[in-house]
Amino acid sequence: MRSPHDDQPHRAHRSLELAPTLYATSERDDARALVVIFLRGGADGLALIPPIDDDAYHTARPTIGIASRDAIRLDDRFGLHPRLAPLQPLFAAGQLGVVHAVGSDDSTRSHFEAQDHMEQGGTTAGGWLGRFLRARDASAPGALSAVAIGTELPQSLRGAPSAAVVRNLDDFSIGVERPQMRQAIAALYANEQGTLGSLLADASRDTVRALERSAAMQRESARPANGAEYPADEFGRGLADIARLIKGRVGLSVATIDLGGWDSHFTQGSVIEPLMDRLARGLAAFHTDLGASRMAQTTVVVMTEFGRRVAENASRGTDHGRGSVMLTLGAGAAGGRVRADWRGLASGLLEGPGDVPVTTDFRDVLAPILHLHGAPALSSVFPGRVSAATHG
Amino acid sequence: MTSRRTFLRAGGVLAAAAATQGCADVFAWQRGTSHDSATPFGSPVGREIDRISHSISRLSYGARPGDWDRVRALGATEDQAIARYIDEQLQFDKRDESANRAVRRLEAIAEPLGELYEYSPAVLHEQLCVSSLLRAVHGERQLHEIMVAFWADHFNIDSSKGDCRWLTPAFNRAVLHPHALGRFPELLRAVVLSPGMLWYLDGRVNRRGSASERPNENYARELLELHTLGVRGGYTQYDVMETARALTGWTVRSKHASFMGIGRVAFDAALHDDGAKRVLGRDIPPGGGASDVDALLRIVTGQWRCATFIATKLCRRFIDESPSPQSIDAVSRTFAATGGDINASLRTLFDTAEFRTVRASRLKRPFHFIVSALRAVDAQTDDAQPITRWLERMGHVPFQFPTPDGYPDNAASWTGTLQWRWQFATALAENGVQGTRVARDDLRRRAGGDDGLLAHLFGRTATMHERAAADASGDMLALALASPAFQRY
């Protein structure tokens, strides 16, 4: 057992933290949040961001190709699908970035293999977000540092120090509801002494504050700010919940949400156009809701396990392919441009059965974003990929 | 590929449903026979945690109702009772029928090695988690269960990597369980040559079939750094490379290569570097073949640094996050003198002055907290799967730590879980944990009232402050389980 004298420095430190100005700095919430939207099923990058000036594209997709006149031009190579129109102002304002011909080195073209591979972030064990959170928070991560909207923990969050799966924020009781229980617990922890006791007392105080903030958030109207209008579906509600967590300053570092159904083997347009509409309106509402200052500390990443075959099939759909797109929004977006090592779609330039070759590894897109969000050593998140990471 | 995975996943759902149904059966026995809900039980009295409670809190996952009485009755004096309790836990020579009964319906993870591959990884992982929980809650060989978890961290593998998805149950039952209280060199050899570890740290592709092939150093480095000597444990990059050479040629039969003997480990002499090696200043002569691994492990486990590395981790687990040099030295000496006898090392540890005097200095990790809460209130669990969801929130699901160093064993890494601990405490006390029931009125009556119940949960009489908080909280049991005292061991 330690002598009580050992505790003096801790005590002094704690009483200092109660001064109002220092109080704020002891908060775990550094306000930076990373939101990952996974488009499950293999979203067609060539429909989302069509290479509108490439003749080979129009030849390969005579019925489902996006005509140059229908698309919203982004640069001298690429356009935006008309159903993604709500994203155009964000691109023009430099808030939205596009990466094309991006993907992983998994070439099985199996949804499960490719999703697992991408969410694990390579062949390393655990999920890339889990490793990121472990590497970033060497000690005492917040209880609500990672939230997965949905019903199960995604592979990407495996191994996170703390990860809450939340279907709906309103159904989710953050913390112990009864105030007298909260106060009684807090009183006991505040009374703790000794090395471990000080640690528990500090953690309890941080936790109680996060609980109070989230309780206040729950009481506030769930109405989004700045007149933002989310699509009235589960995805839209999920994004709105993530925005509430960010605005509520509960210490959120990572949130994940899925938008599934992109496996468009058959009559592609009818399958993915409604999804594009939900995605674009959701992202635009999220951006409006958070406002410029919060967006400056928030990055949204949209990714999918693989793209589709360049040539359409006989049922006006597309089959499993390789390279697709990633979208980035907000702080780490590198926005306003389409980044692509693009070699064109002439048949000799395609991979395997006729797929967009992966010329950018998804980890190289994520690396600078993780760096911005406080990953101390990218080697611990993506072993073996650090050399390729640029910090910009 | 897709169709096979899809099929197995679908099969997995059915198997999981069957397992869940099975669990209802498993626990039927408890209601009638075990700790019947009427027997009164005693609790310690005093301002400090007494020695009996301290010993129970360190050698087990926490006291169940009646444990304090049982241990106290093992001897005429307190000293004698504790000595016999330590003997019982170190030399448990019966079959642990309670543990076996609790997990008997978890059939997938009991399948022979090759047949594990017939199951979906999700089912195997879920059953492994449930099994770890149930054995920890219901097993009588508590110290053994604690040591299994200790080695699961020390020799961490993540069940999401490669074939570990199927091999982890075998690693748990064939490597960790049999050797948990045995001899460290035998445990280490079983780890090194296990299909799970050969997959997890790439040992299976560590080969030198031709002069141009360079050995894969991944496992060699972790063998020295994490498994035996510790970082800065006196080895050099040269030692890592020579260790990798000595370990070349061990392969695992993969599911792509063959239908027969999947997962079996074999030595392929053609892939082994049979030249002379020199590790930590000791020679391994050329031509050793498959016996190189034994020569290597003799050199490594014979190092004093190996004794101090393991002893330090044991002292940290059982004594204090910063154990005294005297305790570490005593345990290291026993470890070295007995050739790495884990049992003897623990006996020395439990006999140190520091172990006997320290009290509640350590923070329970989430798994420990949850198991101790279930034990403390004699919870009846029909379905343990909802409990694994709580472990997920707290980031402490068995066999799910991504990197080879295992879940951290320091308090600071886990203080972010307080909120979930409070919620679990409240949910458990209010019978809000799905699949689990607490007979709280019986519990209070058996403890002889509130004071007895608090003393049972804390290992000592509650302070005035704790009593006041309990009264103010509106739910004494929830508050006690959420309290700082119950987070410690």
Chai-1 contact restraints between the chains, C-beta under 6 A:
chainA,res_idxA,chainB,res_idxB,connection_type,confidence,min_distance_angstrom,max_distance_angstrom,comment,restraint_id
A,M1,B,V358,contact,1.0,0.0,6.0,A-B,restraint_1
A,T108,B,M1,contact,1.0,0.0,6.0,A-B,restraint_2
A,S110,B,M1,contact,1.0,0.0,6.0,A-B,restraint_3
A,S110,B,T2,contact,1.0,0.0,6.0,A-B,restraint_4
A,F112,B,R5,contact,1.0,0.0,6.0,A-B,restraint_5
A,A125,B,D158,contact,1.0,0.0,6.0,A-B,restraint_6
A,A125,B,S160,contact,1.0,0.0,6.0,A-B,restraint_7
A,A125,B,K161,contact,1.0,0.0,6.0,A-B,restraint_8
A,A125,B,P402,contact,1.0,0.0,6.0,A-B,restraint_9
A,G126,B,D158,contact,1.0,0.0,6.0,A-B,restraint_10
A,G126,B,P402,contact,1.0,0.0,6.0,A-B,restraint_11
A,R131,B,P402,contact,1.0,0.0,6.0,A-B,restraint_12
A,S139,B,A412,contact,1.0,0.0,6.0,A-B,restraint_13
A,A140,B,A412,contact,1.0,0.0,6.0,A-B,restraint_14
A,A140,B,T415,contact,1.0,0.0,6.0,A-B,restraint_15
A,A140,B,G416,contact,1.0,0.0,6.0,A-B,restraint_16
A,P141,B,G416,contact,1.0,0.0,6.0,A-B,restraint_17
A,G142,B,G416,contact,1.0,0.0,6.0,A-B,restraint_18
A,A143,B,G416,contact,1.0,0.0,6.0,A-B,restraint_19
A,A143,B,Q419,contact,1.0,0.0,6.0,A-B,restraint_20
A,L153,B,E392,contact,1.0,0.0,6.0,A-B,restraint_21
A,G159,B,F401,contact,1.0,0.0,6.0,A-B,restraint_22
A,G159,B,P402,contact,1.0,0.0,6.0,A-B,restraint_23
A,A160,B,G395,contact,1.0,0.0,6.0,A-B,restraint_24
A,P161,B,G395,contact,1.0,0.0,6.0,A-B,restraint_25
A,S162,B,G395,contact,1.0,0.0,6.0,A-B,restraint_26
A,S162,B,G416,contact,1.0,0.0,6.0,A-B,restraint_27
A,A164,B,R393,contact,1.0,0.0,6.0,A-B,restraint_28
A,G175,B,Q419,contact,1.0,0.0,6.0,A-B,restraint_29
A,V176,B,W422,contact,1.0,0.0,6.0,A-B,restraint_30
A,V176,B,T426,contact,1.0,0.0,6.0,A-B,restraint_31
A,Q180,B,A472,contact,1.0,0.0,6.0,A-B,restraint_32
A,Q180,B,S473,contact,1.0,0.0,6.0,A-B,restraint_33
A,Q180,B,G474,contact,1.0,0.0,6.0,A-B,restraint_34
A,M181,B,S473,contact,1.0,0.0,6.0,A-B,restraint_35
A,A184,B,A469,contact,1.0,0.0,6.0,A-B,restraint_36
A,A184,B,A472,contact,1.0,0.0,6.0,A-B,restraint_37
A,A184,B,S473,contact,1.0,0.0,6.0,A-B,restraint_38
A,A184,B,L479,contact,1.0,0.0,6.0,A-B,restraint_39
A,I185,B,W422,contact,1.0,0.0,6.0,A-B,restraint_40
A,I185,B,A482,contact,1.0,0.0,6.0,A-B,restraint_41
A,A187,B,A469,contact,1.0,0.0,6.0,A-B,restraint_42
A,L188,B,A469,contact,1.0,0.0,6.0,A-B,restraint_43
A,L188,B,S483,contact,1.0,0.0,6.0,A-B,restraint_44
A,L188,B,P484,contact,1.0,0.0,6.0,A-B,restraint_45
A,Y189,B,P484,contact,1.0,0.0,6.0,A-B,restraint_46
A,N191,B,H465,contact,1.0,0.0,6.0,A-B,restraint_47
A,E192,B,P484,contact,1.0,0.0,6.0,A-B,restraint_48
A,L196,B,L363,contact,1.0,0.0,6.0,A-B,restraint_49
A,L196,B,A411,contact,1.0,0.0,6.0,A-B,restraint_50
A,L199,B,A411,contact,1.0,0.0,6.0,A-B,restraint_51
A,L199,B,T415,contact,1.0,0.0,6.0,A-B,restraint_52
A,L200,B,P484,contact,1.0,0.0,6.0,A-B,restraint_53
A,A203,B,T415,contact,1.0,0.0,6.0,A-B,restraint_54
A,A203,B,L418,contact,1.0,0.0,6.0,A-B,restraint_55
A,S204,B,L418,contact,1.0,0.0,6.0,A-B,restraint_56
A,T207,B,L418,contact,1.0,0.0,6.0,A-B,restraint_57
A,T207,B,Q419,contact,1.0,0.0,6.0,A-B,restraint_58
